[in-house]
Structures are given as structure tokens and as C-alpha cells.
């Protein structure tokens, strides 16, 4: 079940692909105003859900939030995000991060961007306005680092590491949750995961969760990556056949 759970994104992916022609047309006609409209609708649904108590509309944000994130990709695809002045990337990164810090400290939204099962609401299921803001700050940070990372990837060793990682990326995605649960079950009886969020010990334990999960995940990838390799279809135009 833990392996199947991450596949929720396939339904979202199919939804945004179906409406892509419409969203591209809107992007060409209205550009950034499409993002503004989607973000406004997302925030409106949150208000109706969390303030007014109209929970029946909360799942509308599945469309509004993920269409917003998908729409951001059009700005990269047409080059406008790359050509944007540096202050735009700075505003996206630091403005988004600041907004996220504020929103997750006002007692409405949880600090975790993924569902943990311990909060009254989840930022991910159904998604809240925190997710598009998270996307803005991460994309802004990526754009600020883009030139340096591109230069770094021109070197053979880093690029080979990226290629190798991408060759097992589906396996990593499908099994990362299982790895985390295994580590959680090992360390919970030892007193971990009981610290208040944001305390010094809570931050210190992040090392255990990240490194421990990574070690378990490496074992799982070693076992199951072969199935991903078997599933890959050889490019019929590949020169390797000639």
C-alpha cells in the first residue's frame, strides 16, 4: 500500500494534461493574470473551508493548486521566467519563503507541507494555498541557482551522477515512503519523534530521519531498481542498434 500511495499524482497529472491546450491559450492571452486568478481561487476556497466552514468546496483546490503549479511551467517553457530580471527570482524565492513562514505560524496551516496524520488539516490533501506559495519560493530559488548549477553540470562527474540518479528515479519515488516508515518504526520506540516541532532536539533529529531513510532507501533501490530497468523501452531511433 505504501508503494501504491505515491501514485496519487497520476490522477492529477492526467487532469492537467487534458486541460493543457486550454491553459496554454489562457497563458498566451492573459499571462500572469492566469496565475493571479488561480491563486485567488485557491485562497477563496481556503477561507470558505477554514473560516466559514464550507468543507464541501475544499477539493476544488486540487484543480486550482495543481493548475497553478503546472501553469508556472509555461513561463519557463516560453523563456519569460529565464529572461526575467533577477529581482523577480529574488521576490519569488524570499517573498514566497517569508509568506510561507507567516502562514504556517498563524495557527491555521500546519508547518508540514505533506500530510503527517497528526494535524487537524493537511496542506496537501486537499491542497491549501501554502502549496502554490511553496512552489513559488522553490522555483525562485532554483532560478537564482540556475546558472551556477548549469556550470557545475558541465563537468562529467556531476552529470553522470544526475544521469545515474534519473535511471532509478521512479524506484526512488515509489519506495521513499516505505523507507521513511521503516525508520520511523525503528526509532519511535527509542523516544524519537516526540519532540515539539521547531525545538533544538526536533531539528537535531532531522539528521536521523534523513540519513536513516536514505540508507534504507538505498537498499530498496538496490533490490527493486531492476524492475524499472526492465520497464524502460529502448529508443527505436537509437544508434546503438546500428
VEXDREN-2710 file (C-alpha; in Angstrom, 1 decimal):
% VEXDREN-2710
k/r/px/py/pz
1/UNK/0.0/0.0/0.0
2/UNK/2.9/2.4/0.8
3/UNK/4.3/1.8/-2.7
4/UNK/0.9/2.5/-4.4
5/UNK/0.1/5.6/-2.3
6/UNK/2.6/7.9/-4.1
7/UNK/0.8/7.2/-7.4
8/UNK/-1.9/9.7/-6.5
9/UNK/-0.1/12.2/-8.7
10/UNK/-1.1/10.2/-11.8
11/UNK/-4.7/11.4/-11.5
12/UNK/-3.6/15.0/-11.1
13/UNK/-1.2/14.6/-14.0
14/UNK/-3.9/13.3/-16.3
15/UNK/-6.2/16.2/-15.2
16/UNK/-3.7/18.9/-16.1
17/UNK/-2.7/17.2/-19.3
18/UNK/-6.3/17.1/-20.5
19/UNK/-6.8/20.8/-20.0
20/UNK/-3.3/21.8/-21.2
21/UNK/-4.5/23.2/-24.6
22/UNK/-6.9/25.5/-22.8
23/UNK/-4.4/26.6/-20.2
24/UNK/-1.8/27.3/-22.9
25/UNK/-4.3/29.5/-24.7
26/UNK/-5.1/31.3/-21.4
27/UNK/-1.4/31.8/-20.8
28/UNK/-0.8/33.3/-24.2
29/UNK/-3.8/35.7/-23.8
30/UNK/-3.6/36.6/-20.1
31/UNK/-0.1/35.6/-19.0
32/UNK/0.5/36.3/-15.3
33/UNK/-3.2/37.1/-14.7
34/UNK/-4.0/33.4/-15.0
35/UNK/-1.7/32.7/-12.1
36/UNK/-3.3/35.5/-10.1
37/UNK/-6.8/34.1/-10.8
38/UNK/-5.8/30.6/-9.8
39/UNK/-4.1/31.8/-6.6
40/UNK/-7.1/33.9/-5.7
41/UNK/-9.5/31.0/-6.2
42/UNK/-7.2/28.8/-4.0
43/UNK/-7.2/31.4/-1.2
44/UNK/-11.0/31.8/-1.5
45/UNK/-11.6/28.1/-1.1
46/UNK/-9.3/28.1/1.9
47/UNK/-11.3/30.9/3.5
48/UNK/-14.6/29.1/2.8
49/UNK/-13.2/25.9/4.2
50/UNK/-11.3/27.1/7.2
51/UNK/-13.2/30.2/8.2
52/UNK/-16.7/29.8/7.0
53/UNK/-16.8/26.1/7.4
54/UNK/-17.9/25.1/3.9
55/UNK/-15.8/21.9/3.6
56/UNK/-17.6/20.6/0.5
57/UNK/-15.7/23.0/-1.7
58/UNK/-12.2/22.1/-0.3
59/UNK/-11.5/19.6/-3.1
60/UNK/-11.8/22.3/-5.7
61/UNK/-8.3/23.2/-4.7
62/UNK/-7.0/20.0/-6.2
63/UNK/-7.7/21.7/-9.6
64/UNK/-6.8/25.3/-8.7
65/UNK/-3.5/24.4/-6.9
66/UNK/-2.0/22.0/-9.3
67/UNK/-3.1/24.0/-12.4
68/UNK/-1.3/26.9/-10.8
69/UNK/1.9/24.9/-10.4
70/UNK/1.5/23.5/-13.9
71/UNK/0.9/27.0/-15.3
72/UNK/4.2/28.2/-13.8
73/UNK/5.9/25.7/-16.2
74/UNK/4.7/27.7/-19.2
75/UNK/6.7/30.7/-18.0
76/UNK/9.8/28.6/-18.1
77/UNK/8.9/26.9/-21.4
78/UNK/8.4/30.3/-23.3
79/UNK/11.6/31.7/-21.8
80/UNK/9.9/34.5/-19.9
81/UNK/10.9/33.2/-16.5
82/UNK/14.5/32.8/-17.6
83/UNK/14.6/36.3/-19.1
84/UNK/13.0/37.9/-16.1
85/UNK/15.3/40.2/-14.1
86/UNK/17.0/38.8/-11.1
87/UNK/14.7/40.8/-8.7
88/UNK/11.8/38.7/-9.9
89/UNK/13.6/35.5/-8.9
90/UNK/14.6/37.0/-5.6
91/UNK/11.0/38.1/-5.0
92/UNK/9.7/34.6/-5.8
93/UNK/12.2/32.9/-3.5
94/UNK/12.4/35.1/-0.5
95/UNK/8.8/36.6/-0.8
96/UNK/7.4/33.0/-1.1
97/UNK/9.5/31.7/1.8
98/UNK/8.5/34.7/4.0
99/UNK/4.8/34.2/3.1
100/UNK/5.1/30.5/3.9
101/UNK/6.7/31.2/7.3
102/UNK/3.9/33.6/8.2
103/UNK/1.1/31.3/7.0
104/UNK/2.4/28.3/9.0
105/UNK/2.8/30.3/12.2
106/UNK/-0.7/31.9/12.4
107/UNK/-2.3/28.8/13.8
108/UNK/-4.3/28.0/10.7
109/UNK/-2.0/26.0/8.4
110/UNK/0.3/23.2/9.6
111/UNK/4.0/23.6/9.2
112/UNK/4.4/20.3/7.3
113/UNK/3.8/20.6/3.6
114/UNK/2.9/16.9/3.4
115/UNK/0.2/15.1/5.4
116/UNK/1.5/13.5/8.6
117/UNK/-1.8/12.4/10.1
118/UNK/-1.2/14.4/13.3
119/UNK/-2.6/17.7/12.2
120/UNK/-6.3/18.7/12.0
121/UNK/-5.9/19.7/8.4
122/UNK/-3.3/18.8/5.7
123/UNK/-1.6/21.2/3.4
124/UNK/-1.5/18.6/0.7
125/UNK/-4.8/16.6/0.8
126/UNK/-6.7/18.6/-0.2
127/UNK/-4.0/21.2/-1.0
128/UNK/-4.1/24.6/0.6
129/UNK/-2.7/28.0/-0.6
130/UNK/0.6/27.0/1.1
131/UNK/1.4/24.7/-1.8
132/UNK/1.5/27.3/-4.7
133/UNK/3.5/29.6/-2.4
134/UNK/5.9/26.7/-1.7
135/UNK/6.2/26.2/-5.5
136/UNK/7.0/29.9/-6.0
137/UNK/9.8/30.0/-3.5
138/UNK/11.3/26.7/-4.6
139/UNK/11.2/27.8/-8.3
140/UNK/12.6/31.2/-7.4
141/UNK/15.4/29.6/-5.6
142/UNK/16.1/27.2/-8.5
143/UNK/16.2/30.2/-10.9
144/UNK/18.7/32.0/-8.7
145/UNK/20.9/28.9/-8.6
146/UNK/20.3/28.0/-12.3
147/UNK/23.5/29.5/-13.8
148/UNK/25.8/28.1/-11.2
149/UNK/24.2/24.6/-11.3
150/UNK/24.3/24.6/-15.1
151/UNK/28.1/25.3/-15.0
152/UNK/28.6/22.6/-12.4
153/UNK/26.7/20.1/-14.5
154/UNK/29.0/20.8/-17.4
155/UNK/31.6/18.7/-15.5
156/UNK/31.5/15.0/-16.3
157/UNK/31.2/13.6/-12.8
158/UNK/28.2/15.6/-11.6
159/UNK/26.4/15.0/-14.9
160/UNK/27.0/11.2/-14.7
161/UNK/25.6/11.2/-11.1
162/UNK/22.5/13.0/-12.3
163/UNK/22.1/10.5/-15.2
164/UNK/22.5/7.6/-12.8
165/UNK/20.0/9.0/-10.3
166/UNK/17.5/9.6/-13.1
167/UNK/17.8/6.0/-14.2
168/UNK/16.3/4.9/-10.9
169/UNK/14.1/7.9/-10.1
170/UNK/10.8/6.1/-10.3
171/UNK/12.0/3.4/-7.9
172/UNK/13.2/6.1/-5.5
173/UNK/9.8/7.8/-5.7
174/UNK/7.8/4.7/-5.2
175/UNK/9.8/3.4/-2.2
176/UNK/10.8/6.6/-0.4
177/UNK/7.7/6.5/1.8
178/UNK/8.3/2.8/2.7
179/UNK/11.9/3.7/3.7
180/UNK/10.7/6.5/6.0
181/UNK/8.1/4.3/7.7
182/UNK/10.7/1.6/8.4
183/UNK/13.0/4.2/10.0
184/UNK/10.1/5.6/11.9
185/UNK/9.1/2.2/13.3
186/UNK/12.7/1.6/14.3
187/UNK/13.3/4.9/16.1
188/UNK/9.9/5.6/17.6
189/UNK/10.3/3.1/20.5
190/UNK/13.6/4.8/21.2
191/UNK/11.9/8.1/22.1
192/UNK/12.3/9.8/18.7
193/UNK/9.5/11.8/17.0
194/UNK/8.2/13.0/20.4
195/UNK/9.9/16.5/20.4
196/UNK/7.8/19.6/19.8
197/UNK/8.1/20.9/16.3
198/UNK/10.8/23.6/15.9
199/UNK/12.8/22.8/19.1
200/UNK/16.5/22.2/19.0
201/UNK/16.1/18.4/19.5
202/UNK/13.5/18.3/16.8
203/UNK/15.9/19.8/14.3
204/UNK/18.7/17.6/15.5
205/UNK/16.6/14.5/14.9
206/UNK/16.1/15.6/11.2
207/UNK/19.6/14.1/10.7
208/UNK/18.4/10.7/11.9
209/UNK/15.2/10.7/9.7
210/UNK/17.0/11.9/6.6
211/UNK/20.2/9.8/6.8
212/UNK/18.3/6.7/8.2
213/UNK/15.7/6.9/5.4
214/UNK/18.3/7.4/2.8
215/UNK/20.2/4.3/3.9
216/UNK/17.0/2.1/3.9
217/UNK/16.1/3.6/0.5
218/UNK/19.4/2.7/-1.0
219/UNK/18.8/-0.9/0.0
220/UNK/15.3/-0.8/-1.5
221/UNK/16.6/0.7/-4.7
222/UNK/19.2/-1.9/-4.9
223/UNK/16.5/-4.6/-4.7
224/UNK/13.8/-3.1/-6.9
225/UNK/15.6/-0.9/-9.5
226/UNK/15.9/-3.9/-11.8
227/UNK/12.2/-3.7/-12.5
228/UNK/12.5/-0.1/-13.6
229/UNK/15.3/-1.1/-15.9
230/UNK/13.2/-3.9/-17.4
231/UNK/10.3/-1.5/-18.0
232/UNK/12.3/1.0/-20.0
233/UNK/11.6/0.9/-23.7
234/UNK/14.6/1.1/-26.0
235/UNK/14.5/4.1/-28.2
236/UNK/13.8/2.7/-31.8
237/UNK/15.9/5.6/-33.2
238/UNK/18.9/4.8/-31.0
239/UNK/22.2/4.4/-32.9
240/UNK/23.1/1.6/-30.5
241/UNK/21.2/-0.8/-32.8
242/UNK/23.3/0.2/-35.9
END
